[in-house]
Structure formats: C-alpha cells, structure tokens
Amino acid sequence: MKKVFLSAVTALLLFSCQNDSTESADSNVSAIAQRGCATQEVLEAQLKADPTLAIRMNEIEAFTNKALLTGKLVNGKVQIPVVVNVLYRTTAENISNAQIQTQIDVLNKDFNALNSDFGSVPALFSGVKANVGISFVLDQVIRKSTTKTSWGTNDAMKKVAQGGLAPTSPTTKLNLWACKIGGGILGYAQFPGGASATDGVVIDTQYFGLSGSAAAPYNLGRTGTHEVGHWMNLRHIWGDATCGSDLVSDTPTHNTANYGVPAYPHYSTCSGTPVEMTMNYMDYTDDNAMYMFSNGQKSRMAAIFVTGGPRAAFGI
C-alpha cells in the first residue's frame, strides 16, 4: 500500500502541476463500452478560468492533511439533503420520481456499506473496506423542459441564462443535475473549493439510478456514487496520471484506469506491482464491478465536513 503524507508546502504545489495529467475519453469508443467521467477536465478548465481556485484548493488540501495527521475527525453522521434538477427534451429524459429515489437509495447503500456486493471485497482489502457513514435524503425535484439535445461539460445546465437550472442552496444541499451530457460522458462533479454557482454533480439521464432509462453496464447507480465521491474530494484511484497518487494512503498505486470487469487479482505495473483495488468506486470499472471505499478515502471525505472544512455548513 502506498503512503501519502503531504506537507503544507507539497500541498501548495499540487494544483499548480494539475495540468500535467489529463484523462480523456476515446471519441471512437461508445459510452456503453467504457466509463467516461469529465471531472478532471472540468477542474482543469476551472483552474484556467479562475486562478484563485488553485489557492482555495491548495488550502483545502493543506487543511485535509492536517485533519488526517492530527486525527481531528468527527465520528458523527452527516445527512445530506439532495436537490435533483431534471432537464429534459424527451419523455425518457424526464425521469420519474421513482427513478430519482433509486439513485438516492444507491447512494445510501454504497456510502453505508449496505450494498449487497460489499461482501465481495477480496480478503486482501477486507481490513481497509469502509462504512463511510454518510446518508442522503431527497429534498426537492425541479424539472425544466428544454430543446437542447446535449449539454456538454461547460456547466451550461447550471446556468439559467443558458437554459439550465441554477443550484438550490449549494452550501447546504447537494445539487444533482440529470440531463443529456453527450460526448460519451456519464457524469462529472465539482471538487470542494469551486464556485457555489456551479457546485454539484451532473449525471447523464441514461445512467441515473436503477430504473427507467438506466442502461447496462452502468445501470446500478454507481455513476452517482463515483461522482459524489469526487464532490467529497476523492480523486480517481490512479491519480489521473501513470502510477499517480489519489492522495489516499491505503489504496494501491494503479498504473491507469481499469474498465469493464477485471479479473482478480489484477496487478499494477507500478513500483512493487501491487494488486490493484479495481473494485473501488473511484476506478472506471462497470457498475457491477465497483463496490467499496477504503478507510483512507472515508477519512478524506470526513475532513471536508468538520469545522473549518470546505463543506462544514453541512455539519456533523
């Protein structure tokens, strides 16, 4: 297992180097064939547009590492109210309240180790598999008809002037947008530290929840789990670079993203050739192949909710 203990100085350098690594979806590969998450690309665009974002994220990283090193994490349980913004052109895109609730249910199971496949975690990782202990409750559903065939990843769906829906109380509520993204992208999220006017998670309508238009192999609501993980400050498990770091100490070093349903054990080509944690929610595997967070990821998520953290307004 890798060990990651960043000093404040290291943290201040982290985001200045962010553009050195990118993830991109192969435009020749269909969205069904491989998972596509645009969170990293959206972050890079936001960093270019707003130089102060790097400063805020560096401060969050320094705060997170201080919280981890001092052990000052609260054991209380966070319950997050969720606002779902549905932007639809067709009947299929106007997903039902029942389908929306299935996504909330999946989040509650996955973040509380209640998912039926949690017991499938291999023995090698059983000592670090986590019950994150964060719950979600549906607060409101807002719907808007649109003529757009796709929204892209430039946050247009979050802006009224561009035909979208602005987030509702983003400092105290998690906003989800269900809309047609396009470009082979299943979803994307905004990391802590970004502008409140664009804060939240976007999930393509076709991969939202368990029913209706949800399509295999991304029909188990895990796109939502993956993207909410980003919203809670988790990086992709391969660190968005060859043998990169996800800033978590108990996840193995991955050489790159994994797709589909990898056979276990899948060995990394990085130093030490560790067995990769392909079943982690922050990899790119199919929905039925991801079913765990680690204790290190749990601690990293918890740090954003404590007093002084970037999402402290949600309270624990």
C-alpha positions as CSV (number, residue, x, y, z in Angstrom):
1,M,0.0,0.0,0.0
2,K,1.3,3.4,-0.8
3,K,1.8,6.0,1.9
4,V,0.9,9.6,1.2
5,F,1.6,12.3,3.8
6,L,1.7,15.7,2.1
7,S,3.3,18.7,3.9
8,A,1.6,22.1,3.5
9,V,4.4,23.0,1.1
10,T,3.7,20.0,-1.0
11,A,0.0,20.7,-1.0
12,L,0.7,24.2,-2.3
13,L,2.4,22.7,-5.3
14,L,-0.2,20.2,-6.0
15,F,-2.7,22.1,-8.1
16,S,0.0,24.2,-9.9
17,C,1.0,20.9,-11.6
18,Q,-2.5,19.8,-12.2
19,N,-2.4,20.4,-16.0
20,D,0.4,17.9,-16.4
21,S,-2.0,15.0,-16.3
22,T,-5.4,14.6,-18.1
23,E,-8.0,11.9,-18.7
24,S,-9.8,11.8,-22.0
25,A,-12.5,9.6,-23.4
26,D,-11.7,7.9,-26.7
27,S,-14.2,9.5,-29.1
28,N,-14.2,6.3,-31.1
29,V,-15.4,4.2,-28.2
30,S,-19.1,4.3,-27.3
31,A,-20.2,5.4,-23.8
32,I,-21.5,1.9,-23.3
33,A,-18.1,0.4,-23.9
34,Q,-16.1,2.5,-21.4
35,R,-16.9,4.7,-18.5
36,G,-16.3,8.4,-19.1
37,C,-16.1,10.9,-16.2
38,A,-15.2,14.5,-17.1
39,T,-14.5,15.7,-13.6
40,Q,-10.8,16.2,-14.2
41,E,-11.2,18.0,-17.4
42,V,-13.8,20.3,-15.8
43,L,-11.4,21.0,-13.0
44,E,-8.6,21.9,-15.4
45,A,-10.9,24.3,-17.3
46,Q,-12.0,25.9,-14.0
47,L,-8.4,26.4,-12.9
48,K,-7.6,28.1,-16.1
49,A,-10.6,30.4,-15.8
50,D,-10.1,31.2,-12.1
51,P,-6.5,31.5,-10.8
52,T,-7.9,31.9,-7.3
53,L,-9.4,28.4,-7.4
54,A,-5.9,26.8,-7.1
55,I,-5.3,28.8,-4.0
56,R,-8.6,27.7,-2.4
57,M,-8.0,24.0,-3.3
58,N,-4.4,24.2,-2.0
59,E,-5.8,25.5,1.3
60,I,-8.4,22.7,1.3
61,E,-5.6,20.1,0.7
62,A,-3.5,21.5,3.5
63,F,-6.5,21.5,5.8
64,T,-7.4,17.9,4.9
65,N,-3.9,16.7,5.5
66,K,-3.7,18.5,8.9
67,A,-7.0,16.9,9.9
68,L,-5.8,13.4,8.8
69,L,-2.4,13.8,10.6
70,T,-3.9,15.2,13.9
71,G,-6.8,12.7,13.9
72,K,-9.3,15.5,14.5
73,L,-12.1,13.9,12.6
74,V,-15.7,13.9,13.9
75,N,-17.4,10.5,14.3
76,G,-20.9,11.9,13.8
77,K,-23.1,11.1,10.8
78,V,-23.7,13.6,8.0
79,Q,-27.1,13.5,6.4
80,I,-27.1,15.4,3.1
81,P,-30.3,16.9,1.6
82,V,-30.3,16.4,-2.2
83,V,-31.9,18.6,-4.8
84,V,-32.3,16.9,-8.2
85,N,-32.6,19.2,-11.3
86,V,-34.1,17.4,-14.2
87,L,-33.5,18.9,-17.7
88,Y,-35.4,17.0,-20.3
89,R,-36.2,17.2,-24.1
90,T,-37.9,13.8,-24.4
91,T,-40.2,11.8,-22.2
92,A,-37.4,9.3,-21.5
93,E,-35.2,12.2,-20.3
94,N,-37.9,13.4,-17.9
95,I,-37.0,10.7,-15.4
96,S,-39.6,9.7,-12.8
97,N,-39.5,10.5,-9.1
98,A,-39.3,6.7,-8.6
99,Q,-36.1,6.5,-10.7
100,I,-34.7,9.5,-8.8
101,Q,-35.3,7.8,-5.5
102,T,-33.5,4.7,-6.6
103,Q,-30.3,6.9,-7.1
104,I,-30.7,8.2,-3.5
105,D,-31.2,4.6,-2.3
106,V,-28.0,3.5,-4.1
107,L,-26.0,6.4,-2.5
108,N,-27.3,5.4,0.9
109,K,-26.3,1.8,0.5
110,D,-22.9,2.5,-1.1
111,F,-21.9,5.1,1.5
112,N,-23.1,3.0,4.4
113,A,-21.7,-0.4,3.4
114,L,-25.2,-1.7,2.9
115,N,-24.7,-2.6,-0.8
116,S,-25.3,-6.3,-1.4
117,D,-21.9,-6.7,-3.1
118,F,-19.9,-5.2,-0.2
119,G,-19.2,-8.8,1.0
120,S,-17.4,-9.4,-2.3
121,V,-14.4,-7.3,-1.3
122,P,-11.4,-9.6,-1.5
123,A,-9.7,-10.7,1.7
124,L,-6.6,-8.6,0.7
125,F,-8.6,-5.4,1.1
126,S,-11.1,-6.5,3.8
127,G,-9.1,-4.7,6.5
128,V,-9.5,-1.3,4.8
129,K,-13.0,-1.5,3.4
130,A,-15.1,1.3,4.8
131,N,-18.5,2.2,6.0
132,V,-18.3,5.9,5.2
133,G,-21.4,6.7,7.4
134,I,-22.9,9.5,5.3
135,S,-26.6,9.4,4.3
136,F,-28.7,11.2,1.7
137,V,-32.3,12.3,1.7
138,L,-34.2,13.7,-1.3
139,D,-35.1,17.3,-0.6
140,Q,-36.6,18.5,-3.9
141,V,-37.0,17.7,-7.5
142,I,-37.1,20.6,-10.0
143,R,-38.0,20.0,-13.7
144,K,-37.5,22.0,-16.8
145,S,-38.3,21.3,-20.4
146,T,-35.6,22.2,-22.9
147,T,-34.9,21.9,-26.6
148,K,-31.2,21.0,-26.1
149,T,-30.1,17.6,-27.4
150,S,-27.0,17.7,-25.2
151,W,-25.4,20.0,-22.6
152,G,-21.7,19.2,-22.7
153,T,-19.4,19.8,-19.7
154,N,-19.1,23.6,-19.5
155,D,-21.8,23.8,-16.7
156,A,-24.4,25.2,-19.0
157,M,-27.1,23.1,-17.3
158,K,-26.4,25.0,-14.1
159,K,-27.0,28.5,-15.6
160,V,-30.4,30.0,-16.2
161,A,-29.1,32.3,-18.9
162,Q,-28.0,29.2,-20.9
163,G,-31.3,27.4,-20.4
164,G,-30.3,25.4,-17.3
165,L,-31.3,25.4,-13.6
166,A,-29.3,27.2,-11.0
167,P,-28.3,25.2,-7.9
168,T,-30.5,25.5,-4.9
169,S,-28.8,26.4,-1.6
170,P,-25.5,24.8,-2.7
171,T,-23.7,25.4,0.5
172,T,-26.1,23.3,2.5
173,K,-27.6,21.0,-0.2
174,L,-26.1,18.6,-2.8
175,N,-27.4,19.5,-6.2
176,L,-27.6,16.8,-8.8
177,W,-28.4,17.6,-12.5
178,A,-30.0,14.8,-14.6
179,C,-29.6,15.7,-18.2
180,K,-28.2,14.5,-21.5
181,I,-24.5,15.3,-21.4
182,G,-23.2,13.8,-24.6
183,G,-19.7,13.1,-25.8
184,G,-19.6,9.7,-24.1
185,I,-19.5,11.3,-20.7
186,L,-21.6,9.6,-18.0
187,G,-21.1,12.3,-15.4
188,Y,-18.9,14.8,-13.7
189,A,-18.6,16.7,-10.4
190,Q,-17.1,19.8,-8.9
191,F,-14.5,19.4,-6.2
192,P,-14.7,21.3,-2.9
193,G,-13.4,24.9,-3.4
194,G,-15.2,25.6,-6.7
195,A,-17.7,28.4,-7.1
196,S,-21.0,27.8,-5.3
197,A,-22.9,28.9,-8.5
198,T,-21.7,25.7,-10.2
199,D,-21.3,23.3,-7.3
200,G,-22.8,19.9,-7.5
201,V,-22.8,16.7,-9.6
202,V,-24.1,16.1,-13.2
203,I,-25.2,12.7,-14.3
204,D,-26.3,11.7,-17.7
205,T,-30.1,10.9,-17.6
206,Q,-29.4,7.4,-19.1
207,Y,-27.2,6.4,-16.1
208,F,-29.2,8.0,-13.3
209,G,-30.4,5.4,-10.8
210,L,-31.7,1.9,-11.4
211,S,-34.8,2.1,-13.5
212,G,-36.3,3.8,-16.5
213,S,-33.6,4.8,-19.0
214,A,-30.7,3.5,-17.0
215,A,-28.6,1.3,-19.3
216,A,-26.2,-1.6,-18.6
217,P,-23.3,-1.9,-17.8
218,Y,-23.9,1.4,-16.0
219,N,-27.4,0.7,-14.7
220,L,-26.7,0.2,-10.9
221,G,-26.4,3.9,-10.0
222,R,-22.6,3.7,-9.4
223,T,-22.0,6.7,-11.7
224,G,-23.7,8.7,-9.0
225,T,-21.6,7.1,-6.3
226,H,-18.4,7.8,-8.2
227,E,-19.3,11.4,-8.9
228,V,-20.4,12.2,-5.3
229,G,-17.1,10.7,-4.3
230,H,-15.4,13.5,-6.3
231,W,-17.8,16.1,-4.8
232,M,-16.5,14.9,-1.4
233,N,-12.8,15.4,-2.5
234,L,-11.9,12.0,-3.7
235,R,-9.6,11.6,-6.8
236,H,-9.6,8.9,-9.3
237,I,-7.8,5.9,-7.8
238,W,-5.0,6.1,-10.4
239,G,-4.4,9.8,-9.7
240,D,-5.1,10.9,-13.3
241,A,-1.5,10.1,-14.2
242,T,0.5,6.9,-14.9
243,C,1.2,5.5,-11.4
244,G,-0.1,8.7,-10.0
245,S,-1.4,9.4,-6.4
246,D,-5.0,9.6,-5.3
247,L,-3.8,11.3,-2.1
248,V,-5.0,8.3,0.0
249,S,-2.6,6.1,2.0
250,D,-4.4,2.7,1.9
251,T,-5.3,2.4,-1.8
252,P,-2.7,0.6,-4.1
253,T,-0.9,2.5,-6.8
254,H,-2.7,2.0,-10.1
255,N,-0.9,2.4,-13.4
256,T,-4.0,3.8,-15.1
257,A,-7.8,3.4,-15.1
258,N,-9.5,0.0,-15.3
259,Y,-12.5,-0.7,-17.4
260,G,-15.1,-3.5,-17.6
261,V,-14.9,-6.3,-15.1
262,P,-11.3,-7.0,-14.4
263,A,-10.3,-10.5,-13.3
264,Y,-9.0,-10.6,-9.7
265,P,-6.1,-10.3,-8.9
266,H,-5.2,-7.5,-11.3
267,Y,-1.6,-6.5,-10.8
268,S,-0.3,-2.9,-11.3
269,T,2.8,-2.4,-13.4
270,C,3.9,0.4,-10.9
271,S,6.6,0.0,-8.3
272,G,6.1,-3.1,-6.2
273,T,3.5,-4.4,-8.6
274,P,0.6,-4.3,-6.1
275,V,-2.7,-5.8,-6.6
276,E,-5.0,-3.0,-7.8
277,M,-8.2,-2.2,-6.0
278,T,-10.3,-2.4,-9.2
279,M,-13.5,-2.8,-7.2
280,N,-13.1,0.8,-5.7
281,Y,-15.8,3.2,-6.6
282,M,-13.2,5.7,-7.9
283,D,-11.9,3.4,-10.7
284,Y,-13.6,3.3,-14.1
285,T,-14.9,-0.3,-14.0
286,D,-18.5,-1.3,-14.8
287,D,-21.2,-0.7,-12.1
288,N,-21.3,-4.3,-11.1
289,A,-17.5,-4.4,-10.6
290,M,-17.2,-1.5,-8.1
291,Y,-18.4,-1.9,-4.6
292,M,-16.1,-0.3,-2.0
293,F,-14.5,2.8,-0.5
294,S,-11.4,2.5,1.7
295,N,-10.9,3.8,5.2
296,G,-8.4,6.3,3.9
297,Q,-11.0,7.6,1.5
298,K,-13.5,7.8,4.3
299,S,-11.2,9.9,6.4
300,R,-10.5,12.2,3.4
301,M,-14.2,12.7,2.9
302,A,-14.9,13.2,6.6
303,A,-12.3,16.0,6.7
304,I,-14.4,18.3,4.4
305,F,-17.3,18.3,6.8
306,V,-15.5,19.3,10.1
307,T,-15.3,22.8,11.4
308,G,-13.1,24.8,9.0
309,G,-13.6,22.3,6.2
310,P,-15.0,23.4,2.8
311,R,-18.3,21.7,3.4
312,A,-18.6,22.4,7.1
313,A,-22.0,24.0,6.6
314,F,-23.5,20.5,6.1
315,G,-22.4,19.9,9.7
316,I,-21.5,16.9,11.8
